[in-house]
Amino acid sequence: MKKVPYGKVITVGKIREHFAKLSGADFTEPITAGIFVSIVAWASYQRSEDETPYWRTLKANGELNAKYPNGIEAQKEKLEAEGHTIIQKGRKNIRYYVKDYENSLLI
């Protein structure tokens, strides 16, 4: 997560694929990966320096993560500041996504 540069994004799934490949495994466990992504986000948020750009790590299909510090609005604001367009999907269960996130994927 720390290596994702300005203007780029990554998904938790891509991180999992990377670590599975490095380890010679078929897959990595998704719930555990999600927990560690959340831990990284909150740890970075609580530090005053050496920030990890956790907001650049998206859920599947480019979805924003409501469990990040200050929720969707904070992640949306940071991503828009880096040039990404955020779109809304749904009427009752509204979710937010980075439009065409595939074009900005790091790996």
GUFIDREN-125456 format. One record per atom (N, C-alpha, C): residue number from 1; residue in three letters; atom name; x, z, y. Coordinates in pm, 1 decimal, padded with zeros to 6 digits, m for minus. Last residue first. Layout:
<sites>
pos, code, site, x, z, y
NUM, ALA, CA, X, Z, Y
...
</sites>
This chain:
<sites>
pos, code, site, x, z, y
107, ILE, N, m00080.5, m01059.5, m00237.1
107, ILE, CA, m00043.3, m01116.1, m00367.7
107, ILE, C, m00165.0, m01164.5, m00440.5
106, LEU, N, m00209.4, m01037.6, 00012.1
106, LEU, CA, m00064.7, m01030.5, 00003.5
106, LEU, C, m00016.0, m01094.6, m00126.3
105, LEU, N, m00479.3, m01233.3, 00135.6
105, LEU, CA, m00423.7, m01148.1, 00031.3
105, LEU, C, m00271.1, m01152.9, 00030.3
104, SER, N, m00615.4, m01392.1, 00310.3
104, SER, CA, m00520.8, m01295.1, 00369.3
104, SER, C, m00456.1, m01205.0, 00265.2
103, ASN, N, m00793.5, m01540.0, 00170.7
103, ASN, CA, m00695.0, m01613.2, 00251.3
103, ASN, C, m00588.6, m01521.6, 00311.4
102, GLU, N, m00965.8, m01351.9, 00067.2
102, GLU, CA, m00871.4, m01417.4, m00023.9
102, GLU, C, m00761.1, m01491.1, 00051.6
101, TYR, N, m01143.8, m01282.1, 00266.9
101, TYR, CA, m01027.4, m01194.7, 00243.9
101, TYR, C, m00922.0, m01261.1, 00154.1
100, ASP, N, m01364.9, m01396.3, 00398.4
100, ASP, CA, m01257.2, m01481.1, 00345.4
100, ASP, C, m01128.7, m01401.9, 00320.5
99, LYS, N, m01434.0, m01099.1, 00570.1
99, LYS, CA, m01470.9, m01238.9, 00548.0
99, LYS, C, m01347.8, m01318.2, 00503.4
98, VAL, N, m01444.2, m00793.2, 00427.2
98, VAL, CA, m01357.8, m00879.1, 00507.3
98, VAL, C, m01392.8, m01023.2, 00470.6
97, TYR, N, m01761.7, m00622.0, 00431.1
97, TYR, CA, m01656.0, m00697.4, 00363.7
97, TYR, C, m01569.1, m00769.3, 00465.9
96, TYR, N, m01996.8, m00361.4, 00375.1
96, TYR, CA, m01915.0, m00439.6, 00467.8
96, TYR, C, m01796.0, m00499.0, 00394.0
95, ARG, N, m02340.9, m00305.3, 00289.2
95, ARG, CA, m02197.6, m00298.0, 00258.7
95, ARG, C, m02123.7, m00391.6, 00353.3
94, ILE, N, m02648.0, m00139.5, 00264.5
94, ILE, CA, m02559.1, m00223.3, 00345.1
94, ILE, C, m02412.8, m00197.0, 00307.5
93, ASN, N, m02905.9, m00130.3, 00106.1
93, ASN, CA, m02775.2, m00077.0, 00068.0
93, ASN, C, m02668.4, m00162.8, 00136.3
92, LYS, N, m03091.1, m00287.3, 00253.2
92, LYS, CA, m03109.6, m00143.2, 00233.0
92, LYS, C, m02976.6, m00075.8, 00202.6
91, ARG, N, m02959.6, m00534.1, 00288.5
91, ARG, CA, m03058.0, m00486.7, 00386.3
91, ARG, C, m03078.1, m00336.7, 00375.5
90, GLY, N, m02645.6, m00715.4, 00264.3
90, GLY, CA, m02750.7, m00626.6, 00217.2
90, GLY, C, m02844.0, m00584.7, 00329.3
89, LYS, N, m02337.5, m00718.5, 00437.1
89, LYS, CA, m02424.1, m00775.6, 00334.4
89, LYS, C, m02525.0, m00670.7, 00291.4
88, GLN, N, m02138.8, m00808.0, 00715.3
88, GLN, CA, m02230.4, m00711.2, 00656.0
88, GLN, C, m02316.3, m00782.7, 00552.9
87, ILE, N, m01792.8, m00873.1, 00779.1
87, ILE, CA, m01931.8, m00915.1, 00764.5
87, ILE, C, m02010.9, m00807.1, 00690.7
86, ILE, N, m01521.0, m00890.2, 00995.5
86, ILE, CA, m01595.4, m00806.2, 00901.7
86, ILE, C, m01739.7, m00853.0, 00900.1
85, THR, N, m01225.0, m01067.0, 01028.4
85, THR, CA, m01367.4, m01065.4, 01060.1
85, THR, C, m01439.4, m00985.4, 00953.0
84, HIS, N, m00902.5, m00965.7, 01146.1
84, HIS, CA, m00996.1, m00992.5, 01036.9
84, HIS, C, m01140.1, m00987.6, 01088.8
83, GLY, N, m00717.9, m00889.2, 01341.1
83, GLY, CA, m00764.4, m01026.5, 01337.1
83, GLY, C, m00861.5, m01061.6, 01226.0
82, GLU, N, m00657.4, m00629.3, 01370.3
82, GLU, CA, m00553.4, m00711.9, 01309.6
82, GLU, C, m00600.2, m00855.9, 01288.4
81, ALA, N, m00889.8, m00522.5, 01460.1
81, ALA, CA, m00777.1, m00522.5, 01554.0
81, ALA, C, m00661.8, m00608.5, 01502.7
80, GLU, N, m01035.3, m00530.7, 01225.0
80, GLU, CA, m01069.1, m00625.2, 01332.1
80, GLU, C, m00956.8, m00633.5, 01434.3
79, LEU, N, m00912.8, m00314.0, 01093.1
79, LEU, CA, m00900.2, m00449.7, 01039.5
79, LEU, C, m00933.4, m00555.0, 01144.9
78, LYS, N, m00987.5, m00096.8, 01257.2
78, LYS, CA, m00845.7, m00127.7, 01235.5
78, LYS, C, m00826.4, m00271.6, 01185.2
77, GLU, N, m01270.2, m00108.7, 01238.7
77, GLU, CA, m01202.5, m00119.2, 01368.0
77, GLU, C, m01056.5, m00159.4, 01352.2
76, LYS, N, m01308.6, m00066.5, 00963.0
76, LYS, CA, m01355.8, m00189.8, 01028.3
76, LYS, C, m01281.5, m00212.7, 01159.9
75, GLN, N, m01215.4, 00192.7, 00936.5
75, GLN, CA, m01146.8, 00084.2, 00867.2
75, GLN, C, m01182.5, m00049.8, 00930.9
74, ALA, N, m01406.4, 00325.4, 01097.0
74, ALA, CA, m01263.4, 00333.3, 01130.1
74, ALA, C, m01185.9, 00220.0, 01063.5
73, GLU, N, m01648.0, 00263.2, 00963.3
73, GLU, CA, m01628.0, 00224.5, 01104.1
73, GLU, C, m01479.9, 00225.3, 01142.1
72, ILE, N, m01623.8, 00377.9, 00705.0
72, ILE, CA, m01624.1, 00232.6, 00723.8
72, ILE, C, m01591.4, 00192.4, 00867.2
71, GLY, N, m01441.9, 00692.9, 00749.2
71, GLY, CA, m01537.2, 00598.4, 00692.8
71, GLY, C, m01517.9, 00452.8, 00729.7
70, ASN, N, m01255.3, 00883.0, 00817.4
70, ASN, CA, m01350.6, 00839.8, 00920.9
70, ASN, C, m01438.5, 00722.9, 00878.5
69, PRO, N, m01051.8, 00786.8, 00547.0
69, PRO, CA, m01070.7, 00875.2, 00663.6
69, PRO, C, m01157.1, 00809.9, 00771.8
68, TYR, N, m01249.2, 00627.5, 00285.6
68, TYR, CA, m01129.1, 00640.5, 00367.6
68, TYR, C, m01156.7, 00733.0, 00486.2
67, LYS, N, m01486.7, 00581.0, 00161.7
67, LYS, CA, m01420.4, 00708.8, 00133.4
67, LYS, C, m01289.1, 00726.5, 00209.9
66, ALA, N, m01575.7, 00325.9, 00208.5
66, ALA, CA, m01639.1, 00434.2, 00284.2
66, ALA, C, m01570.4, 00568.5, 00264.1
65, ASN, N, m01391.4, 00044.3, 00228.3
65, ASN, CA, m01402.1, 00167.3, 00150.7
65, ASN, C, m01454.3, 00282.4, 00235.9
64, LEU, N, m01502.3, m00300.3, 00218.8
64, LEU, CA, m01443.0, m00185.7, 00287.6
64, LEU, C, m01474.7, m00057.6, 00210.4
63, GLU, N, m01440.8, m00562.9, m00016.3
63, GLU, CA, m01529.8, m00461.5, 00041.3
63, GLU, C, m01451.6, m00347.6, 00106.6
62, GLY, N, m01321.1, m00772.2, m00149.9
62, GLY, CA, m01294.0, m00755.5, m00007.7
62, GLY, C, m01379.3, m00651.2, 00061.4
61, ASN, N, m01373.8, m00763.0, m00421.3
61, ASN, CA, m01440.7, m00865.8, m00340.3
61, ASN, C, m01423.9, m00846.6, m00190.1
60, ALA, N, m01303.8, m00414.6, m00451.1
60, ALA, CA, m01327.8, m00545.9, m00512.0
60, ALA, C, m01405.4, m00636.5, m00415.9
59, LYS, N, m01160.5, m00267.3, m00151.5
59, LYS, CA, m01221.7, m00259.2, m00283.3
59, LYS, C, m01241.0, m00401.7, m00336.1
58, LEU, N, m00842.1, m00294.4, 00014.6
58, LEU, CA, m00985.8, m00312.7, 00003.3
58, LEU, C, m01033.0, m00288.0, m00139.7
57, THR, N, m00603.9, m00191.2, 00230.6
57, THR, CA, m00637.2, m00193.2, 00088.4
57, THR, C, m00788.7, m00189.2, 00074.4
56, ARG, N, m00569.8, m00151.2, 00495.2
56, ARG, CA, m00549.6, m00287.8, 00447.9
56, ARG, C, m00577.7, m00301.6, 00298.1
55, TRP, N, m00581.6, 00116.8, 00538.1
55, TRP, CA, m00700.2, 00037.9, 00573.8
55, TRP, C, m00689.3, m00106.4, 00528.6
54, TYR, N, m00325.7, 00220.2, 00491.1
54, TYR, CA, m00425.7, 00226.3, 00383.8
54, TYR, C, m00547.4, 00138.2, 00411.4
53, PRO, N, m00044.1, 00195.7, 00587.6
53, PRO, CA, m00160.7, 00120.8, 00636.6
53, PRO, C, m00268.9, 00107.2, 00528.3
52, THR, N, 00104.7, 00504.3, 00632.6
52, THR, CA, 00078.4, 00401.4, 00532.6
52, THR, C, m00047.8, 00327.1, 00576.9
51, GLU, N, 00324.8, 00628.4, 00883.4
51, GLU, CA, 00190.1, 00596.0, 00839.0
51, GLU, C, 00189.4, 00487.2, 00731.7
50, ASP, N, 00525.7, 00794.7, 01000.1
50, ASP, CA, 00545.4, 00727.6, 00871.4
50, ASP, C, 00411.1, 00693.4, 00806.0
49, GLU, N, 00351.1, 01073.6, 01155.8
49, GLU, CA, 00445.1, 00961.1, 01155.5
49, GLU, C, 00457.2, 00905.7, 01014.7
48, SER, N, 00161.1, 01263.1, 01112.0
48, SER, CA, 00170.8, 01211.1, 01248.4
48, SER, C, 00269.9, 01094.5, 01259.2
47, ARG, N, m00068.7, 01271.3, 00837.2
47, ARG, CA, 00068.1, 01270.4, 00890.7
47, ARG, C, 00068.4, 01214.6, 01032.2
46, GLN, N, m00326.9, 01231.4, 00757.8
46, GLN, CA, m00290.1, 01366.8, 00799.0
46, GLN, C, m00147.8, 01377.6, 00854.0
45, TYR, N, m00333.0, 00968.7, 00672.5
45, TYR, CA, m00414.8, 01007.3, 00787.6
45, TYR, C, m00372.0, 01142.9, 00843.8
44, SER, N, m00181.6, 00985.9, 00438.9
44, SER, CA, m00131.5, 00912.0, 00554.2
44, SER, C, m00203.6, 00953.9, 00681.0
43, ALA, N, m00357.2, 01132.5, 00278.2
43, ALA, CA, m00223.8, 01186.4, 00308.4
43, ALA, C, m00165.4, 01117.4, 00430.9
42, TRP, N, m00575.1, 00956.4, 00262.1
42, TRP, CA, m00591.1, 01086.1, 00328.9
42, TRP, C, m00457.3, 01149.5, 00363.7
41, ALA, N, m00455.3, 00738.0, 00123.8
41, ALA, CA, m00522.2, 00720.6, 00253.4
41, ALA, C, m00530.2, 00853.0, 00328.3
40, VAL, N, m00364.3, 00855.4, m00114.2
40, VAL, CA, m00268.7, 00792.9, m00021.4
40, VAL, C, m00330.5, 00781.2, 00117.9
39, ILE, N, m00611.6, 00930.8, m00226.4
39, ILE, CA, m00510.8, 01032.5, m00194.7
39, ILE, C, m00410.2, 00978.5, m00093.7
38, SER, N, m00726.3, 00676.8, m00268.6
38, SER, CA, m00788.7, 00771.7, m00175.5
38, SER, C, m00689.7, 00880.4, m00132.6
37, VAL, N, m00554.4, 00581.4, m00462.2
37, VAL, CA, m00567.7, 00508.0, m00336.2
37, VAL, C, m00627.4, 00600.7, m00229.5
36, PHE, N, m00605.9, 00764.9, m00667.9
36, PHE, CA, m00475.4, 00764.6, m00602.3
36, PHE, C, m00475.6, 00687.5, m00470.8
35, ILE, N, m00870.8, 00694.8, m00732.8
35, ILE, CA, m00839.8, 00830.8, m00687.3
35, ILE, C, m00706.6, 00831.9, m00612.7
34, GLY, N, m00837.0, 00432.2, m00821.6
34, GLY, CA, m00918.5, 00460.1, m00703.8
34, GLY, C, m00891.7, 00597.7, m00645.6
33, ALA, N, m00685.4, 00479.6, m01052.7
33, ALA, CA, m00628.6, 00401.5, m00942.9
33, ALA, C, m00705.3, 00428.8, m00814.2
32, THR, N, m00874.2, 00618.1, m01207.7
32, THR, CA, m00750.8, 00684.9, m01165.5
32, THR, C, m00687.4, 00611.6, m01047.8
31, ILE, N, m01057.7, 00410.0, m01245.7
31, ILE, CA, m01098.0, 00533.0, m01177.1
31, ILE, C, m00976.1, 00607.4, m01125.3
30, PRO, N, m00914.4, 00202.2, m01386.6
30, PRO, CA, m00966.9, 00183.8, m01250.8
30, PRO, C, m01004.0, 00312.5, m01177.4
29, GLU, N, m00610.4, 00189.6, m01553.7
29, GLU, CA, m00738.7, 00258.5, m01549.1
29, GLU, C, m00795.4, 00257.6, m01407.5
28, THR, N, m00475.3, m00137.3, m01610.7
28, THR, CA, m00460.3, 00001.8, m01569.0
28, THR, C, m00599.2, 00060.3, m01548.9
27, PHE, N, m00391.1, m00364.5, m01881.1
27, PHE, CA, m00467.5, m00323.1, m01764.0
27, PHE, C, m00429.4, m00180.7, m01726.3
26, ASP, N, m00189.6, m00428.8, m02060.0
26, ASP, CA, m00299.5, m00523.5, m02041.2
26, ASP, C, m00379.0, m00493.3, m01915.1
25, ALA, N, 00155.9, m00372.0, m01965.1
25, ALA, CA, 00024.9, m00329.7, m02014.9
25, ALA, C, m00079.1, m00438.8, m01989.8
24, GLY, N, 00406.3, m00384.8, m01858.6
24, GLY, CA, 00382.3, m00457.1, m01982.5
24, GLY, C, 00249.6, m00418.3, m02046.4
23, SER, N, 00444.7, m00276.1, m01613.6
23, SER, CA, 00453.7, m00184.8, m01728.1
23, SER, C, 00435.4, m00255.4, m01861.1
22, LEU, N, 00402.1, m00485.1, m01439.7
22, LEU, CA, 00531.7, m00416.2, m01438.7
22, LEU, C, 00553.6, m00331.2, m01562.4
21, LYS, N, 00129.3, m00535.5, m01501.4
21, LYS, CA, 00232.4, m00635.5, m01532.2
21, LYS, C, 00370.9, m00571.0, m01537.4
20, ALA, N, 00013.3, m00303.9, m01398.3
20, ALA, CA, m00002.3, m00336.2, m01540.1
20, ALA, C, 00106.9, m00433.7, m01583.7
19, PHE, N, 00077.2, m00327.0, m01127.4
19, PHE, CA, 00135.7, m00218.6, m01206.6
19, PHE, C, 00120.8, m00241.6, m01356.7
18, HIS, N, m00074.8, m00559.9, m01062.9
18, HIS, CA, 00069.7, m00554.3, m01039.6
18, HIS, C, 00135.2, m00447.6, m01127.2
17, GLU, N, m00337.4, m00479.8, m01119.1
17, GLU, CA, m00277.0, m00591.5, m01193.2
17, GLU, C, m00125.3, m00588.3, m01183.1
16, ARG, N, m00365.5, m00278.5, m00922.4
16, ARG, CA, m00372.4, m00244.7, m01065.0
16, ARG, C, m00308.2, m00354.3, m01150.2
15, ILE, N, m00354.3, m00434.3, m00693.0
15, ILE, CA, m00253.5, m00329.4, m00713.7
15, ILE, C, m00248.7, m00292.9, m00862.3
14, LYS, N, m00584.6, m00586.2, m00732.3
14, LYS, CA, m00453.6, m00653.3, m00728.6
14, LYS, C, m00339.6, m00553.1, m00748.4
13, GLY, N, m00779.0, m00381.1, m00715.4
13, GLY, CA, m00762.2, m00459.2, m00838.1
13, GLY, C, m00627.6, m00530.4, m00844.0
12, VAL, N, m00762.6, m00306.1, m00453.2
12, VAL, CA, m00721.5, m00209.0, m00554.3
12, VAL, C, m00697.8, m00281.7, m00686.0
11, THR, N, m00631.2, m00578.9, m00259.7
11, THR, CA, m00741.2, m00506.1, m00322.8
11, THR, C, m00684.5, m00405.6, m00421.9
10, ILE, N, m00491.2, m00629.2, 00065.0
10, ILE, CA, m00476.7, m00626.6, m00080.5
10, ILE, C, m00598.6, m00554.2, m00135.5
9, VAL, N, m00404.4, m00822.4, 00357.9
9, VAL, CA, m00481.0, m00720.9, 00286.0
9, VAL, C, m00448.0, m00729.3, 00137.8
8, LYS, N, m00238.1, m00884.1, 00673.4
8, LYS, CA, m00259.5, m00909.0, 00531.0
8, LYS, C, m00343.8, m00796.2, 00472.6
7, GLY, N, m00196.6, m00797.3, 00932.1
7, GLY, CA, m00267.3, m00923.2, 00911.9
7, GLY, C, m00294.0, m00958.6, 00767.0
6, TYR, N, 00102.3, m00627.0, 00856.4
6, TYR, CA, m00000.3, m00655.2, 00956.9
6, TYR, C, m00063.3, m00791.1, 00928.2
5, PRO, N, 00177.6, m00594.6, 00501.0
5, PRO, CA, 00206.9, m00613.5, 00643.0
5, PRO, C, 00082.6, m00638.6, 00728.3
4, VAL, N, 00205.5, m00357.8, 00260.5
4, VAL, CA, 00112.5, m00460.9, 00305.5
4, VAL, C, 00129.6, m00477.7, 00456.7
3, LYS, N, 00360.9, m00146.7, 00174.1
3, LYS, CA, 00427.2, m00275.0, 00197.5
3, LYS, C, 00334.3, m00386.1, 00245.0
2, LYS, N, 00199.3, 00066.1, 00117.1
2, LYS, CA, 00286.7, 00077.6, 00233.2
2, LYS, C, 00349.6, m00057.1, 00270.3
1, MET, N, 00082.0, 00000.0, m00119.0
1, MET, CA, 00000.0, 00000.0, 00000.0
1, MET, C, 00086.6, 00000.0, 00125.6
</sites>
